[in-house]
Amino acid sequence: MSHTRPEAVGRRRREATLRELLDAGIVIGGARKVQLTREKAKKLYEAHRGPTNFHNLMRMG
């Protein structure tokens, strides 16, 4: 879950997602929540640059 979108990390959704992963048998060795600057987010999502995807990933809430 190191690359998540903002709507996926609200408390309830984060807990539900974590529960789904654990129920599926996925072992999580460590996790942390970070808030990226716009520039760091652009760098992170650069691999997804395309005609539709990149714009949606970078939209500001």
N, C-alpha and C positions, 0 to 999 in steps of 0.2 A: 504494500500500500504506500510505497514511497512516492508514487506519482498520482495524487488524487486531485479531483476538482473540488472547488469550494462547497458545492451542494452535497458532496459526499462526506464532509467532515463535521457537519452539525452533530451535536451530541447524540441525539437519538439515532441518526443514520450511521454514525461512526460505530456505535455500540452494536447495532444490528449487523453491520458489515463484518465487524470483528467476530461476532457470534457465528455468522455464516461460514467464515473461514475456519474457525476452530471446529465447528461441527463437521466440516468437510475433511478434517484431519490435518489441516495445514498447521505446521509448527511455526510460531513467530518468535524469532530469536531476539528481537528488539524492535522498538518503534519509538518515534518521536514526532510531535506535531511542530511544523515550522511554518512561518509566514514569509513567503518570498517577496522580494521587491519585483516590480514590473520587469526590470532588466534581467534579473535572475530567472524569472518565469519564462521570458522570451527565449533565453538560452536553453532552458530545460526542454521546452516544447519545439525547439528548432527542428528536431528530427521529424516532427509531424507536419511541417509546413506543406501546405497544399492549397488547392483552390477553395476549399470550404473548411477543412478541419482546423487549420491554424487560427483563423479568425475567431472561430467559436471557442477555442481553448483560451485565447487571450482576451476575450470580452471581459469587461469590468462590470461587476454586479451593481 
